[in-house]
Amino acid sequence: MNIDLRTIPWVWINVDSDVEKAAQMESLLDRLGIRDRSRFSGVTGIAPHAGVNRGEEHYRNCAESHFGVLQAAIAKHTFPILVLEDDVDVQGFPDAPIECPDDADALYLGTSHGSPDYRATPVSDLLFRIERVYAAHAVVHLTREYAEAVIADGRRSIYDRDEPFDVALAFETQSRFNVYGMRSPIFYQSDAKNRVNQWEHMTRTPLSPREPSGTGRPPVIP
C-alpha cells in the first residue's frame, strides 16, 4: 500500500495549558501543508503510581490521551490516522507516498533507541519490520484491530505494571501485529520543546538492522 502523509488525518495531542507547544505545532503543520488535522485536548488529572520516576509523572495522562484519540478513530472508522505528540519536530519529510507492505497494521514515523535490544528486519530501503522499539510520538495507525490492542495492552501497562504504555507496545503488541518503522525517523522529540525529558538524540538516530540478544523485558528506559 502507498501511504500519502499529506492526505490522511493527523491528530496531535496537546494539553490546554501548553499554548506554546500548540502554536509550535500549528506552525509545523502549516509548514508541511497539512490540512486534515485536529488537536486533541490532552488528558490531565490522573495520578501516577507512588515512586514514579522523575520526568514520567504524566505517563498515565499521556497514555489515556492516545487511547482517547484511538477510541474516536475506532468509533468513526478513521483509518489510517497519524497520531502525534506535541513535542515533535521533523526531518526528511517525504515528498512522495511511503510504500508500505499491504499487511501493515501500523507504521512508526518516529522511533527510539530507548531499548537497545530491539529487532529491526529490513523490508525495503526505507522500512524495517520492528519489535521492541519504544516511542509513540508519531505513529500511523492503519487497522482497527491494532488500535484496539494498543488500548488494551497499554492500559494493562500503565495501571497493572506502572510503566509507560510504549513499553507494552514494544514488547507485547508489536510482536502480535505487523508493525513497521522508518529506517530514519521522520519525526523526533525535540530537546528545545522539553525541559526534563530531552530525548532528541535517542529519537533522531536511525535504526539499524538488528536481532535482540535477550529474552526478557529490559529495565524501563524512556
HUZIKA-V23340 format. One record per residue. N is the residue number from 0. RES is the residue in one letter. SS is DSSP state (H for helix, E for strand, - for the rest). Layout:
# HUZIKA-V23340
n=N res=RES ss=SS
n=N res=RES ss=SS
This chain:
# HUZIKA-V23340
n=0 res=M ss=-
n=1 res=N ss=E
n=2 res=I ss=E
n=3 res=D ss=-
n=4 res=L ss=-
n=5 res=R ss=-
n=6 res=T ss=-
n=7 res=I ss=-
n=8 res=P ss=E
n=9 res=W ss=E
n=10 res=V ss=E
n=11 res=W ss=E
n=12 res=I ss=E
n=13 res=N ss=E
n=14 res=V ss=-
n=15 res=D ss=-
n=16 res=S ss=-
n=17 res=D ss=-
n=18 res=V ss=H
n=19 res=E ss=H
n=20 res=K ss=H
n=21 res=A ss=H
n=22 res=A ss=H
n=23 res=Q ss=H
n=24 res=M ss=H
n=25 res=E ss=H
n=26 res=S ss=H
n=27 res=L ss=H
n=28 res=L ss=H
n=29 res=D ss=H
n=30 res=R ss=H
n=31 res=L ss=H
n=32 res=G ss=-
n=33 res=I ss=-
n=34 res=R ss=-
n=35 res=D ss=-
n=36 res=R ss=E
n=37 res=S ss=E
n=38 res=R ss=E
n=39 res=F ss=E
n=40 res=S ss=E
n=41 res=G ss=-
n=42 res=V ss=-
n=43 res=T ss=-
n=44 res=G ss=-
n=45 res=I ss=-
n=46 res=A ss=-
n=47 res=P ss=-
n=48 res=H ss=-
n=49 res=A ss=-
n=50 res=G ss=-
n=51 res=V ss=-
n=52 res=N ss=-
n=53 res=R ss=-
n=54 res=G ss=-
n=55 res=E ss=-
n=56 res=E ss=-
n=57 res=H ss=-
n=58 res=Y ss=H
n=59 res=R ss=H
n=60 res=N ss=H
n=61 res=C ss=H
n=62 res=A ss=H
n=63 res=E ss=H
n=64 res=S ss=H
n=65 res=H ss=H
n=66 res=F ss=H
n=67 res=G ss=H
n=68 res=V ss=H
n=69 res=L ss=H
n=70 res=Q ss=H
n=71 res=A ss=H
n=72 res=A ss=H
n=73 res=I ss=H
n=74 res=A ss=H
n=75 res=K ss=H
n=76 res=H ss=-
n=77 res=T ss=-
n=78 res=F ss=-
n=79 res=P ss=-
n=80 res=I ss=E
n=81 res=L ss=E
n=82 res=V ss=E
n=83 res=L ss=E
n=84 res=E ss=E
n=85 res=D ss=-
n=86 res=D ss=-
n=87 res=V ss=E
n=88 res=D ss=E
n=89 res=V ss=E
n=90 res=Q ss=-
n=91 res=G ss=-
n=92 res=F ss=-
n=93 res=P ss=-
n=94 res=D ss=-
n=95 res=A ss=-
n=96 res=P ss=-
n=97 res=I ss=E
n=98 res=E ss=E
n=99 res=C ss=-
n=100 res=P ss=-
n=101 res=D ss=-
n=102 res=D ss=-
n=103 res=A ss=-
n=104 res=D ss=-
n=105 res=A ss=E
n=106 res=L ss=E
n=107 res=Y ss=E
n=108 res=L ss=-
n=109 res=G ss=-
n=110 res=T ss=-
n=111 res=S ss=-
n=112 res=H ss=-
n=113 res=G ss=-
n=114 res=S ss=-
n=115 res=P ss=-
n=116 res=D ss=-
n=117 res=Y ss=-
n=118 res=R ss=E
n=119 res=A ss=E
n=120 res=T ss=E
n=121 res=P ss=E
n=122 res=V ss=-
n=123 res=S ss=-
n=124 res=D ss=-
n=125 res=L ss=-
n=126 res=L ss=E
n=127 res=F ss=E
n=128 res=R ss=E
n=129 res=I ss=E
n=130 res=E ss=E
n=131 res=R ss=-
n=132 res=V ss=-
n=133 res=Y ss=-
n=134 res=A ss=-
n=135 res=A ss=-
n=136 res=H ss=-
n=137 res=A ss=E
n=138 res=V ss=E
n=139 res=V ss=E
n=140 res=H ss=E
n=141 res=L ss=-
n=142 res=T ss=-
n=143 res=R ss=H
n=144 res=E ss=H
n=145 res=Y ss=H
n=146 res=A ss=H
n=147 res=E ss=H
n=148 res=A ss=H
n=149 res=V ss=H
n=150 res=I ss=H
n=151 res=A ss=H
n=152 res=D ss=H
n=153 res=G ss=H
n=154 res=R ss=H
n=155 res=R ss=H
n=156 res=S ss=H
n=157 res=I ss=H
n=158 res=Y ss=H
n=159 res=D ss=H
n=160 res=R ss=-
n=161 res=D ss=-
n=162 res=E ss=-
n=163 res=P ss=-
n=164 res=F ss=H
n=165 res=D ss=H
n=166 res=V ss=H
n=167 res=A ss=H
n=168 res=L ss=H
n=169 res=A ss=H
n=170 res=F ss=H
n=171 res=E ss=H
n=172 res=T ss=H
n=173 res=Q ss=H
n=174 res=S ss=H
n=175 res=R ss=H
n=176 res=F ss=-
n=177 res=N ss=-
n=178 res=V ss=E
n=179 res=Y ss=E
n=180 res=G ss=E
n=181 res=M ss=E
n=182 res=R ss=-
n=183 res=S ss=-
n=184 res=P ss=-
n=185 res=I ss=-
n=186 res=F ss=E
n=187 res=Y ss=E
n=188 res=Q ss=E
n=189 res=S ss=-
n=190 res=D ss=H
n=191 res=A ss=H
n=192 res=K ss=H
n=193 res=N ss=-
n=194 res=R ss=-
n=195 res=V ss=-
n=196 res=N ss=-
n=197 res=Q ss=-
n=198 res=W ss=-
n=199 res=E ss=H
n=200 res=H ss=H
n=201 res=M ss=H
n=202 res=T ss=H
n=203 res=R ss=H
n=204 res=T ss=-
n=205 res=P ss=-
n=206 res=L ss=-
n=207 res=S ss=-
n=208 res=P ss=-
n=209 res=R ss=E
n=210 res=E ss=-
n=211 res=P ss=-
n=212 res=S ss=-
n=213 res=G ss=-
n=214 res=T ss=-
n=215 res=G ss=-
n=216 res=R ss=-
n=217 res=P ss=-
n=218 res=P ss=-
n=219 res=V ss=-
n=220 res=I ss=-
n=221 res=P ss=-
